[in-house]
Amino acid sequence: MAKLWFKNYDLNELLEKFTVGNDYILDKNLVVSDCLCSIAHIQMLSEIGVLTKAEFKALKAALLEIIKLDREGKFEIKLSDEDCHTAIEGYLTAKLGEAGKKVHTGRSRNDQVLTATRFYAKTRMLQIMDKALDLVDSLTAFAEKYKNVPMPGRTHMQIAMPSSVGLWGAAFAEELLDDIAFLKAAYDLNNRCPLGSAASYGVPLPLDRELTASLLGFAGIQNNVLYANNSRGKIESMIADALEQMTITFSKLAQDLIIFSMPEFGYFSLPASLCSGSSIMPQKKNPDGLELLRGKAASVSGLCMGMKNVVRALPTGYNRDFQETKELFIKIMDTAYMSTLVAKLTVDELQVNRDKLKEGFTPDIFATDEALRLVASGKSFRDAYKEVGLNLDKLKNEDPVVAIKKRTSTGTPGNLNLKYAKKTASSYRAFAEKEHNALLDAVNKLTGKKILL
């Protein structure tokens, strides 16, 4: 099919390669979303009389064929198509003639891309949220299992105060829950349908934007049609920011495990199945998965900044620069999803070495506890601090289990209050399941088929 913008000339071959880039390859991720959004669009066009019922029925059937072909890996998008949107319209026109040429009525490629991306983002965010909540469950179970296993607490990487493996695990569970809260907020911002905004200024047709939003399972429309266009890349960068925070959490988790699984510490061990080897040193078992969790967090941060740099200085209205955000966004989504799976696998397989942890308790770790005992006997904290600090050689080793159980205020090693994490995770799980079911219900009603997202 000719390009959607076809005029009476051919584009220079070099410029075509430059302007299309990887877009036609990346758009394999958006084919199903675009077809579903197109079905909603043509149903609305049928409702307002732009398409006949027969045309709508034929177009819908053809769009469902494309979804099937795509799922089978048989729907081709060529460089000459530029993107999936042209390829889809080309298929419809080749199959249905004049009816295929009508499918684009009332929309621009701008709002078409926006809507397909928003729909794709919804499905991906819900998938990532689901896997992140699985990881929260693993971390919470890990914390419960090892709540009474002592672990040296550190500040500045130096011995600090008595802590526990349970506190360490629960800390990451709660950090990840904050990341999920951020992702949920981004989900809500994304959950507005831009379809019908066209090229930023609407069209002189009585488009029912609320109908298409409802048909696609969006919470509502994105109201201002000019902002709908201007928000391209901006909304995606908000989602990316939330996912960046999630990968930062994974990076911190990985860094801890890399350090604490070193022979010099030996607090934790990774099974051989999660380690690769060296090409020259026969004895090596390397924590490559953890190192890449750390490295990919850095990559995601760079991709996030790349998206913002694309959109930060653009004038109002559509600019081709927006295209550059697509590859960055899809890569962030894919990286965050895979990182979540790897982090959960690591936590589930992690071995805790109780003896090594207990060996890490040297007398100086109990210095603060000793100072507080002196406070309990009547000394001021500052005097007690000075007395202990000047007599560190007199400190004795204590039972670390007893020490952590004495910390009973909420959220401390002796009172992890894991019900907080469990309750919070449960509420996010309910939200994700409700949204996923609503989305599936909308798609099934729209298509008349059960389509997995």
C-alpha positions as CSV (number, residue, x, y, z in Angstrom):
1,M,0.0,0.0,0.0
2,A,1.1,3.6,-0.6
3,K,2.1,5.5,2.5
4,L,-0.7,7.1,4.5
5,W,0.7,10.5,3.6
6,F,1.2,9.7,-0.1
7,K,1.5,12.6,-2.5
8,N,2.6,12.8,-6.2
9,Y,6.3,12.0,-5.4
10,D,8.5,9.3,-4.0
11,L,10.5,9.8,-0.9
12,N,14.3,9.7,-1.2
13,E,15.5,6.1,-0.4
14,L,18.1,7.3,2.2
15,L,15.6,9.6,3.8
16,E,13.0,6.8,4.0
17,K,15.5,4.6,5.8
18,F,16.4,7.5,8.1
19,T,12.9,8.5,9.0
20,V,11.5,5.0,9.4
21,G,14.4,3.6,11.3
22,N,13.3,0.6,13.4
23,D,9.7,1.7,13.6
24,Y,8.3,-0.9,11.3
25,I,10.1,-3.6,13.4
26,L,9.1,-2.2,16.7
27,D,5.5,-2.0,15.6
28,K,5.1,-5.8,15.8
29,N,4.5,-5.0,19.5
30,L,1.5,-2.8,18.6
31,V,-0.3,-4.8,15.9
32,V,-2.9,-6.3,18.2
33,S,-3.5,-3.0,20.1
34,D,-3.8,-1.1,16.8
35,C,-6.4,-3.6,15.5
36,L,-8.4,-3.4,18.6
37,C,-8.4,0.3,18.6
38,S,-9.4,0.3,14.9
39,I,-12.3,-2.0,15.7
40,A,-13.5,0.5,18.3
41,H,-13.0,3.4,15.8
42,I,-15.0,1.7,13.0
43,Q,-17.8,0.7,15.4
44,M,-18.1,4.4,16.3
45,L,-17.9,5.4,12.7
46,S,-20.8,3.0,12.0
47,E,-22.8,4.4,14.9
48,I,-22.5,8.0,13.5
49,G,-23.3,6.9,9.9
50,V,-19.9,7.2,8.3
51,L,-19.7,3.4,7.7
52,T,-22.6,1.1,6.8
53,K,-23.3,-1.8,9.1
54,A,-22.1,-4.2,6.3
55,E,-18.8,-2.2,5.9
56,F,-18.3,-2.3,9.7
57,K,-18.9,-6.1,9.8
58,A,-16.5,-6.8,7.0
59,L,-13.8,-4.5,8.4
60,K,-14.1,-6.0,11.8
61,A,-13.7,-9.5,10.5
62,A,-10.6,-8.5,8.5
63,L,-9.1,-6.8,11.6
64,L,-9.7,-10.0,13.6
65,E,-7.9,-11.9,10.7
66,I,-4.9,-9.6,11.2
67,I,-4.8,-10.3,14.9
68,K,-4.9,-14.1,14.2
69,L,-2.1,-13.7,11.5
70,D,0.0,-11.6,13.9
71,R,-0.4,-14.2,16.7
72,E,0.8,-16.8,14.2
73,G,3.8,-14.7,13.2
74,K,2.4,-14.3,9.6
75,F,1.5,-10.6,9.5
76,E,4.3,-8.8,7.7
77,I,5.3,-5.1,8.2
78,K,7.7,-3.9,5.5
79,L,10.1,-0.9,5.6
80,S,8.0,0.6,2.8
81,D,5.0,0.5,5.1
82,E,6.8,2.6,7.6
83,D,4.7,1.2,10.5
84,C,2.0,-1.3,11.4
85,H,-0.8,1.3,10.9
86,T,-0.1,1.5,7.1
87,A,0.4,-2.3,6.9
88,I,-3.0,-2.9,8.6
89,E,-4.8,-0.3,6.4
90,G,-3.1,-1.8,3.3
91,Y,-4.4,-5.3,4.2
92,L,-7.9,-3.9,4.7
93,T,-7.8,-2.1,1.4
94,A,-6.4,-5.0,-0.5
95,K,-9.1,-7.3,0.9
96,L,-12.1,-5.0,1.0
97,G,-11.4,-2.2,-1.5
98,E,-13.3,1.0,-0.8
99,A,-14.3,0.0,2.7
100,G,-10.7,-0.4,3.6
101,K,-10.0,3.2,2.4
102,K,-12.7,4.5,4.8
103,V,-11.1,3.1,8.0
104,H,-8.9,6.1,8.6
105,T,-11.8,8.6,8.5
106,G,-11.8,11.0,11.4
107,R,-8.4,10.1,12.8
108,S,-4.8,10.9,12.2
109,R,-1.8,8.6,12.5
110,N,-1.1,10.8,15.6
111,D,-4.1,9.7,17.6
112,Q,-3.9,6.2,16.2
113,V,-0.4,5.7,17.4
114,L,-1.2,7.4,20.7
115,T,-4.2,5.1,21.4
116,A,-2.4,1.9,20.4
117,T,0.5,2.8,22.6
118,R,-1.7,3.7,25.5
119,F,-3.6,0.4,25.1
120,Y,-0.3,-1.6,24.8
121,A,1.0,0.2,27.9
122,K,-2.0,-0.7,29.9
123,T,-1.6,-4.4,29.2
124,R,2.2,-4.3,29.9
125,M,1.9,-2.3,33.1
126,L,-0.6,-4.8,34.5
127,Q,1.7,-7.7,33.6
128,I,4.6,-6.0,35.3
129,M,2.5,-5.1,38.3
130,D,1.4,-8.7,38.6
131,K,5.0,-10.0,38.5
132,A,6.2,-7.3,40.9
133,L,3.5,-8.3,43.4
134,D,4.6,-12.0,43.1
135,L,8.1,-10.7,44.1
136,V,6.6,-8.8,47.0
137,D,5.0,-12.1,48.1
138,S,8.3,-13.9,47.8
139,L,10.2,-11.2,49.8
140,T,7.5,-11.2,52.5
141,A,7.6,-15.0,52.8
142,F,11.4,-14.8,52.9
143,A,11.2,-12.2,55.7
144,E,8.7,-14.4,57.7
145,K,10.9,-17.5,57.3
146,Y,14.1,-15.7,58.5
147,K,12.7,-13.1,60.9
148,N,14.7,-14.5,63.8
149,V,17.9,-15.1,61.9
150,P,20.4,-12.4,63.0
151,M,22.2,-10.3,60.4
152,P,24.7,-7.6,61.1
153,G,23.2,-4.2,60.4
154,R,25.6,-1.9,58.6
155,T,25.9,1.8,57.8
156,H,28.7,3.1,55.6
157,M,29.2,-0.6,55.0
158,Q,30.7,-0.9,58.5
159,I,29.3,-2.9,61.4
160,A,26.5,-0.9,63.0
161,M,23.7,-2.6,65.1
162,P,22.0,-6.0,65.4
163,S,19.5,-6.7,62.6
164,S,17.9,-9.7,61.0
165,V,17.6,-11.3,57.6
166,G,13.8,-10.8,58.0
167,L,14.3,-7.0,58.3
168,W,16.5,-7.0,55.2
169,G,13.9,-8.9,53.1
170,A,10.9,-6.9,54.4
171,A,12.7,-3.7,53.6
172,F,12.9,-4.6,49.9
173,A,9.2,-5.8,49.9
174,E,8.1,-2.4,51.2
175,E,10.4,-0.5,48.8
176,L,8.9,-2.4,45.9
177,L,5.4,-1.6,47.1
178,D,6.2,2.1,46.9
179,D,7.4,1.5,43.3
180,I,4.1,-0.3,42.5
181,A,2.2,2.7,44.0
182,F,4.2,5.0,41.6
183,L,3.4,2.6,38.7
184,K,-0.3,2.6,39.6
185,A,-0.4,6.4,39.5
186,A,1.2,6.3,36.1
187,Y,-1.3,3.7,35.0
188,D,-4.2,6.1,36.0
189,L,-2.6,8.9,33.9
190,N,-2.2,6.6,31.0
191,N,-5.8,5.3,31.3
192,R,-7.3,8.0,29.2
193,C,-8.2,7.5,25.5
194,P,-6.8,10.1,23.0
195,L,-8.7,8.6,20.0
196,G,-10.6,11.3,18.2
197,S,-8.1,14.0,18.8
198,A,-6.8,13.5,15.2
199,A,-3.8,15.7,14.4
200,S,-4.3,17.7,17.6
201,Y,-7.2,19.8,16.5
202,G,-10.2,17.5,16.2
203,V,-12.2,17.0,13.0
204,P,-15.5,18.4,11.7
205,L,-17.3,15.2,12.3
206,P,-19.5,14.2,15.3
207,L,-17.1,11.7,16.6
208,D,-18.2,9.9,19.8
209,R,-14.9,9.9,21.7
210,E,-16.6,8.7,24.9
211,L,-17.9,5.6,23.0
212,T,-14.5,4.6,21.7
213,A,-12.9,5.1,25.1
214,S,-15.6,2.9,26.7
215,L,-15.3,0.2,24.0
216,L,-11.5,-0.1,24.7
217,G,-11.9,-0.2,28.5
218,F,-10.3,3.2,29.2
219,A,-11.5,5.1,32.2
220,G,-12.4,8.0,30.0
221,I,-11.1,10.3,27.3
222,Q,-8.1,12.5,27.4
223,N,-10.1,15.7,27.1
224,N,-8.0,18.4,25.4
225,V,-7.1,17.2,21.9
226,L,-4.0,19.4,21.6
227,Y,-2.7,18.2,24.9
228,A,-3.4,14.6,23.8
229,N,-0.8,15.1,21.1
230,N,1.6,17.0,23.3
231,S,1.4,14.2,25.9
232,R,3.0,11.7,23.6
233,G,6.3,10.8,25.2
234,K,5.4,12.6,28.3
235,I,2.9,10.0,29.6
236,E,5.3,7.3,28.5
237,S,8.1,8.9,30.4
238,M,6.0,9.0,33.6
239,I,5.5,5.2,33.2
240,A,9.2,4.8,32.5
241,D,10.0,6.8,35.7
242,A,8.0,4.4,37.8
243,L,9.7,1.4,36.1
244,E,13.0,3.1,36.6
245,Q,12.4,3.2,40.3
246,M,11.5,-0.4,40.3
247,T,14.8,-1.3,38.5
248,I,16.7,0.8,41.0
249,T,15.2,-1.3,43.8
250,F,16.3,-4.5,41.9
251,S,19.8,-2.9,41.5
252,K,20.1,-2.3,45.3
253,L,18.9,-5.8,46.0
254,A,21.5,-7.2,43.5
255,Q,24.3,-5.1,45.0
256,D,23.6,-6.4,48.5
257,L,23.5,-10.0,47.3
258,I,26.7,-9.6,45.2
259,I,28.5,-8.3,48.3
260,F,27.0,-10.6,50.9
261,S,27.5,-13.7,48.8
262,M,31.2,-13.0,48.5
263,P,33.3,-15.6,50.4
264,E,34.6,-12.9,52.6
265,F,31.0,-12.5,53.9
266,G,29.2,-15.7,53.0
267,Y,25.9,-14.5,54.4
268,F,24.0,-15.8,51.4
269,S,24.8,-18.2,48.6
270,L,23.4,-18.4,45.0
271,P,22.8,-21.9,43.6
272,A,25.0,-22.8,40.7
273,S,22.1,-22.7,38.3
274,L,21.9,-18.9,38.7
275,C,25.6,-18.4,38.1
276,S,27.7,-18.5,34.9
277,G,31.3,-19.5,34.6
278,S,34.6,-18.0,33.5
279,S,36.1,-18.7,30.1
280,I,39.6,-19.0,31.7
281,M,39.2,-19.7,35.4
282,P,37.7,-23.2,36.1
283,Q,36.7,-22.4,39.6
284,K,34.5,-19.4,38.9
285,K,30.8,-19.1,39.5
286,N,29.8,-15.6,38.6
287,P,26.6,-13.7,39.8
288,D,26.0,-12.5,36.2
289,G,22.2,-12.3,36.7
290,L,22.7,-9.9,39.7
291,E,25.3,-7.9,37.9
292,L,22.9,-7.4,34.9
293,L,20.1,-6.5,37.2
294,R,22.4,-3.7,38.4
295,G,23.6,-2.9,34.9
296,K,20.1,-2.9,33.3
297,A,18.9,-0.5,36.0
298,A,21.5,2.0,34.7
299,S,20.3,1.3,31.1
300,V,16.7,2.0,32.0
301,S,17.7,5.3,33.7
302,G,19.5,6.3,30.5
303,L,16.5,5.4,28.3
304,C,14.2,7.4,30.6
305,M,16.4,10.4,30.2
306,G,16.5,9.8,26.5
307,M,12.7,10.0,26.3
308,K,12.6,13.3,28.2
309,N,15.3,14.8,26.1
310,V,13.3,14.0,23.0
311,V,10.2,15.9,24.2
312,R,11.5,18.6,26.5
313,A,11.9,21.3,23.8
314,L,9.4,20.4,21.2
315,P,6.9,23.1,20.0
316,T,3.2,22.5,20.5
317,G,1.7,20.1,17.9
318,Y,3.0,17.0,16.3
319,N,6.7,16.7,15.5
320,R,8.4,13.6,14.0
321,D,10.8,13.6,17.0
322,F,8.0,11.8,19.0
323,Q,8.8,8.7,17.0
324,E,12.1,8.4,18.8
325,T,10.3,7.7,22.1
326,K,8.7,4.5,20.9
327,E,11.8,2.3,20.9
328,L,13.0,3.6,24.2
329,F,9.6,3.0,25.8
330,I,9.2,-0.6,24.5
331,K,12.7,-1.4,25.6
332,I,12.1,-0.1,29.1
333,M,8.9,-2.2,29.4
334,D,10.7,-5.3,28.3
335,T,13.7,-4.7,30.5
336,A,11.6,-4.0,33.6
337,Y,9.4,-7.1,33.0
338,M,12.4,-9.5,32.6
339,S,14.2,-7.9,35.6
340,T,11.2,-8.5,37.8
341,L,11.2,-12.2,36.8
342,V,15.0,-12.5,37.5
343,A,14.7,-10.8,40.8
344,K,12.0,-13.1,42.0
345,L,13.9,-16.2,40.8
346,T,16.9,-15.0,42.8
347,V,14.9,-14.5,46.0
348,D,13.2,-17.8,45.7
349,E,16.4,-19.7,45.2
350,L,18.6,-17.7,47.7
351,Q,20.4,-19.8,50.4
352,V,20.8,-18.2,53.8
353,N,23.9,-19.2,55.7
354,R,23.0,-18.9,59.4
355,D,26.4,-19.7,60.8
356,K,28.2,-17.1,58.6
357,L,25.6,-14.5,59.6
358,K,26.1,-15.2,63.3
359,E,29.9,-15.0,62.9
360,G,29.5,-11.4,61.7
361,F,28.4,-10.4,65.1
362,T,31.5,-8.9,66.8
363,P,31.3,-7.2,70.3
364,D,31.3,-3.6,68.8
365,I,27.9,-4.3,67.2
366,F,26.4,-4.2,70.7
367,A,27.9,-0.7,71.5
368,T,24.6,1.2,71.1
369,D,22.7,-1.4,73.1
370,E,25.2,-1.0,75.9
371,A,24.8,2.8,75.8
372,L,21.1,2.4,76.1
373,R,21.4,0.0,79.0
374,L,23.4,2.8,80.8
375,V,20.6,5.2,79.9
376,A,18.1,2.9,81.5
377,S,20.2,3.0,84.7
378,G,19.9,6.8,84.9
379,K,22.7,8.2,82.8
380,S,22.1,10.7,80.0
381,F,22.5,9.3,76.5
382,R,25.4,11.6,75.7
383,D,27.3,10.6,78.8
384,A,26.5,6.9,78.2
385,Y,27.6,7.3,74.5
386,K,30.9,8.8,75.6
387,E,31.5,6.1,78.3
388,V,30.9,3.2,75.8
389,G,32.9,4.9,73.1
390,L,36.0,5.3,75.3
391,N,35.8,1.6,76.5
392,L,35.0,-0.3,73.3
393,D,37.6,-2.9,74.2
394,K,35.5,-3.9,77.2
395,L,32.4,-4.8,75.1
396,K,31.4,-8.4,75.1
397,N,29.6,-10.6,72.6
398,E,26.0,-11.1,73.3
399,D,23.3,-13.4,72.0
400,P,22.2,-11.7,68.7
401,V,18.8,-13.5,68.7
402,V,18.0,-12.0,72.1
403,A,19.3,-8.6,70.8
404,I,16.9,-8.5,67.8
405,K,13.9,-9.7,69.8
406,K,14.4,-6.7,72.2
407,R,13.6,-4.4,69.3
408,T,9.8,-4.4,69.6
409,S,8.6,-1.1,68.2
410,T,6.7,-1.4,64.9
411,G,8.8,-2.2,61.9
412,T,11.9,-3.2,63.8
413,P,13.6,-6.6,63.7
414,G,11.6,-7.9,66.6
415,N,8.3,-6.7,65.2
416,L,8.4,-6.7,61.4
417,N,4.7,-6.0,61.1
418,L,4.6,-8.0,57.9
419,K,0.8,-7.6,57.8
420,Y,1.4,-4.1,56.5
421,A,3.1,-5.4,53.4
422,K,0.6,-8.2,52.9
423,K,-2.4,-5.8,53.2
424,T,-0.8,-3.3,50.8
425,A,0.1,-6.0,48.3
426,S,-3.4,-7.4,48.5
427,S,-5.0,-4.0,47.7
428,Y,-2.7,-3.6,44.7
429,R,-3.4,-7.2,43.6
430,A,-7.1,-6.5,43.7
431,F,-6.7,-3.3,41.6
432,A,-4.6,-5.1,39.0
433,E,-7.0,-8.1,38.8
434,K,-10.0,-5.7,38.5
435,E,-8.3,-3.7,35.7
436,H,-7.1,-6.8,33.9
437,N,-10.6,-8.4,34.0
438,A,-12.2,-5.2,32.9
439,L,-9.8,-4.9,30.0
440,L,-10.4,-8.5,28.9
441,D,-14.2,-8.0,29.2
442,A,-14.0,-4.9,27.1
443,V,-11.9,-6.6,24.4
444,N,-14.2,-9.7,24.4
445,K,-17.3,-7.5,24.0
446,L,-15.6,-5.5,21.3
447,T,-14.5,-8.4,19.2
448,G,-17.0,-11.1,20.1
449,K,-14.0,-13.4,20.8
450,K,-11.8,-14.3,23.7
451,I,-8.5,-12.6,23.0
452,L,-5.7,-13.0,25.5
453,L,-3.7,-9.9,26.1
